[in-house]
């Protein structure tokens, strides 16, 4: 069992949890992730850490409540506990000096870039960050990212904060201005990452995407996170989560991500009904 020390809402439907996991925190490196299971009958879900404190033995994770499992996790309060925190898993981000690096984060992908930014800055890179969200309310971790980069651009789909438009609009503007960019990283929704890959491809800019595929065990045994990279089968949990964006078969990945769409919908509806009955039952007893 792993105790929840804090659960804070940082945006509508987005929670930041601090969890006790001393062994994981001691060994966690930028680019890695953990598999978390809230309760005995919950599914395991992959999440990365936006902050790690080895001395305190804690991880900070960001959860967007979208399905049954994330709603379960988000419902936990300080003093509660999750059953499993397995990790660290995945391949760490290499400490490498590229030159000028553009780090692109969409939505809750902002949580995944913070440790990478610390590593890249420590490796002597000049960092430009592009942070995107649907609207002002959903922009998260702006201060944390700003303090780790040399330049920050914020954009929202509806123009309610920062520049109006998409993260790719900002990247395109930088390229059109002739900015020398040596490396690009992108994390967020699949369509966004694919669009970034297609934008940098003609410029032959080294580009990496951090993929959040369907995972069951996180060790490569189940094969659920299988994808094709440069014509070869890879497992996101073992070989990733970061891959060369120009070598990823995004079309296959889109198809695989939809495999359990109906089951996820049914599970979420059942959970909502169950929680509704629980609330009504509690009200009836009061």
C-alpha positions in Angstrom: 0.0 0.0 0.0 1.2 3.5 -0.8 -0.2 6.5 1.1 -1.6 9.5 -0.6 -0.1 12.6 1.1 -1.9 15.2 -1.0 -4.6 15.4 -3.7 -5.0 18.9 -5.2 -7.2 20.0 -8.0 -5.0 22.0 -10.4 -7.6 22.4 -13.2 -11.1 21.2 -13.9 -11.0 17.4 -13.8 -7.2 17.4 -13.3 -5.6 16.3 -10.0 -2.1 16.4 -8.7 -1.4 13.6 -6.2 1.7 13.1 -4.0 2.2 9.5 -3.2 4.6 7.7 -0.9 6.8 5.2 -2.8 10.3 5.3 -1.4 11.9 2.6 -3.5 10.4 4.0 -6.7 11.4 7.6 -5.9 15.0 6.5 -5.1 15.4 5.0 -8.5 13.1 7.1 -10.8 14.8 8.8 -13.8 13.5 11.4 -16.3 11.5 9.7 -19.1 10.4 6.8 -17.0 6.9 6.0 -15.6 5.0 3.9 -13.1 2.0 1.6 -13.2 -0.5 2.5 -10.6 -3.4 0.3 -9.4 -5.8 2.1 -7.0 -7.7 -0.9 -5.7 -7.6 -4.7 -5.9 -10.1 -4.9 -8.9 -8.8 -1.7 -10.6 -6.8 -1.8 -13.8 -3.2 -0.7 -13.9 -2.6 2.6 -15.6 0.7 4.1 -16.7 1.6 7.6 -15.3 4.7 9.6 -15.2 6.0 11.8 -12.3 6.2 15.6 -12.6 8.3 15.7 -9.4 10.3 13.2 -7.5 11.7 13.6 -4.0 14.0 10.7 -3.2 14.7 12.0 0.3 11.1 12.2 1.2 10.3 9.0 -0.8 7.5 10.6 -2.8 6.3 11.0 -6.3 4.0 13.7 -7.6 1.7 12.6 -10.5 -0.9 14.4 -12.5 -4.2 12.6 -13.3 -6.9 13.7 -15.7 -10.2 12.1 -14.8 -11.5 10.7 -18.0 -12.3 7.0 -17.4 -13.2 4.7 -14.5 -9.6 4.1 -13.4 -8.6 7.8 -13.4 -11.8 8.7 -11.6 -11.0 6.1 -9.0 -7.5 7.5 -8.5 -8.7 11.1 -8.5 -11.3 10.3 -5.8 -8.6 9.3 -3.2 -8.0 11.8 -0.4 -4.9 12.6 1.7 -4.6 9.7 4.1 -6.0 7.1 1.6 -3.7 4.7 -0.2 -3.3 3.1 -3.6 -2.6 -0.6 -3.8 0.3 -0.7 -6.2 2.9 1.7 -7.5 5.1 -0.4 -9.8 8.3 1.0 -11.3 10.3 2.8 -12.4 9.6 1.4 -15.9 10.6 2.3 -19.4 13.8 3.7 -20.9 15.2 6.9 -19.3 15.7 10.0 -21.3 19.4 10.3 -22.4 21.4 13.2 -20.9 22.5 14.7 -24.2 23.5 18.1 -25.5 21.6 18.8 -28.7 21.8 22.6 -28.8 18.4 24.3 -29.1 15.6 22.0 -28.0 11.9 22.7 -28.5 9.8 20.9 -25.9 6.1 20.7 -26.8 3.4 19.7 -24.3 -0.3 19.4 -24.9 -2.8 19.2 -22.1 -1.7 16.9 -19.2 1.4 16.2 -21.3 2.8 19.2 -19.4 3.4 16.9 -16.4 5.6 14.6 -18.4 8.1 17.2 -19.6 9.2 18.7 -16.3 11.8 16.1 -15.3 13.0 16.0 -19.0 13.4 19.7 -19.0 15.6 19.6 -15.9 17.7 16.9 -17.5 18.1 18.7 -20.8 18.9 22.0 -19.1 21.5 20.3 -17.0 23.0 18.9 -20.2 23.7 22.4 -21.5 20.8 22.8 -24.0 18.9 26.0 -24.8 15.2 25.2 -24.1 12.1 26.6 -25.8 8.8 25.3 -24.5 5.5 25.4 -26.2 2.6 24.7 -23.8 -0.9 24.1 -25.3 -4.4 23.5 -23.9 -8.0 23.7 -25.1 -8.6 26.8 -23.0 -7.2 28.9 -20.2 -8.7 26.8 -17.4 -6.8 23.7 -18.7 -3.3 25.3 -18.8 -1.4 23.5 -16.1 2.1 23.7 -14.6 3.0 26.9 -16.4 5.1 28.3 -13.6 7.0 25.0 -13.2 7.8 24.8 -16.9 8.7 28.5 -17.2 11.3 28.3 -14.4 13.1 25.5 -16.3 13.3 26.9 -19.8 14.8 29.9 -21.7 11.7 30.7 -23.6 8.0 29.8 -23.1 5.1 30.1 -25.5 1.6 29.3 -24.3 -1.3 28.8 -26.7 -5.0 27.8 -26.4 -7.3 26.4 -29.0 -10.0 29.0 -28.2 -7.6 31.9 -27.7 -8.7 32.5 -24.1 -5.0 32.6 -23.0 -1.7 33.1 -24.6 -1.7 32.8 -28.4 -4.8 31.5 -30.2 -4.3 28.3 -32.0 -2.4 25.0 -31.8 1.1 24.2 -30.6 2.0 23.4 -34.2 1.2 27.0 -35.2 3.8 28.2 -32.7 6.4 25.7 -33.9 5.7 26.6 -37.6 6.2 30.3 -36.7 9.6 29.5 -35.1 10.6 27.5 -38.2 9.4 30.2 -40.6 11.5 32.8 -38.6 14.5 30.6 -39.4 15.2 29.7 -35.8 17.9 27.0 -35.5 16.3 24.0 -33.9 18.3 20.9 -33.2 15.8 18.7 -31.4 12.1 18.6 -30.8 10.2 16.6 -28.2 6.4 16.3 -28.1 4.0 14.7 -25.6 0.3 14.9 -25.5 -2.7 13.8 -27.7 -1.8 11.4 -30.5 -3.0 13.8 -33.3 -0.8 16.6 -31.9 2.3 14.4 -31.8 1.7 13.2 -35.4 1.2 16.7 -36.6 4.5 17.8 -34.9 6.3 14.8 -36.6 4.9 15.8 -40.0 5.9 19.5 -39.5 9.5 18.7 -38.5 10.0 15.9 -41.1 10.7 18.2 -44.1 13.3 20.1 -42.0 15.0 16.8 -40.9 14.9 17.9 -37.3 15.5 15.1 -34.8 12.1 14.6 -33.2 11.0 12.4 -30.3 7.4 11.7 -29.1 6.5 10.2 -25.8 3.7 7.7 -26.3 1.0 6.7 -23.9 -0.2 3.4 -25.4 -2.6 0.9 -23.9 -0.7 -1.0 -21.2 -1.5 -3.9 -18.9 1.6 -5.0 -17.1 4.2 -2.5 -18.1 6.9 -5.2 -18.6 6.5 -6.2 -22.2 4.9 -9.5 -21.4 1.3 -8.8 -22.4 2.0 -7.1 -25.8 -0.8 -4.6 -25.4 1.5 -1.7 -26.0 2.9 -3.1 -29.2 3.6 -0.6 -32.0 5.7 -0.4 -35.2 8.8 1.8 -35.3 11.0 1.9 -38.4 9.2 -1.3 -39.6 10.0 -3.2 -36.4 7.8 -4.3 -33.6 8.5 -2.4 -30.4 6.9 -2.4 -26.9 6.2 1.0 -25.5 6.7 0.0 -21.9 10.1 -1.5 -22.5 11.6 0.3 -25.5 9.9 3.6 -24.8 7.9 5.5 -24.0 9.9 7.9 -26.2 10.5 7.1 -29.9 11.7 8.7 -33.1 8.6 10.5 -34.3 9.5 10.1 -37.9 9.7 6.3 -37.6 6.4 5.7 -35.7 3.6 4.1 -37.6 0.9 6.5 -36.3 -1.9 5.0 -38.4 -1.4 1.6 -36.8 -1.2 3.3 -33.4 -4.4 5.1 -33.9 -6.2 1.8 -34.7 -4.7 0.0 -31.7 -5.7 2.8 -29.3 -9.4 2.3 -30.2 -9.4 -1.5 -29.4 -11.2 -1.2 -26.1 -13.2 1.9 -26.7 -16.6 0.2 -26.2 -15.4 -1.7 -23.1 -14.0 1.6 -21.6 -17.3 3.3 -22.3 -19.4 0.6 -20.6 -17.0 0.5 -17.6 -17.3 4.2 -17.2 -21.1 4.2 -17.4 -21.3 1.4 -14.8 -19.0 3.2 -12.5 -21.0 6.4 -12.8 -24.2 4.5 -12.1 -22.6 2.8 -9.1 -21.4 6.1 -7.7 -24.8 7.7 -8.2 -26.5 4.9 -6.3 -23.9 5.2 -3.5 -24.5 8.9 -3.2 -28.3 8.4 -3.3 -28.1 5.6 -0.7 -25.9 7.8 1.6 -28.4 10.7 1.2 -31.3 8.4 2.1 -29.5 7.3 5.4 -28.9 10.8 6.5 
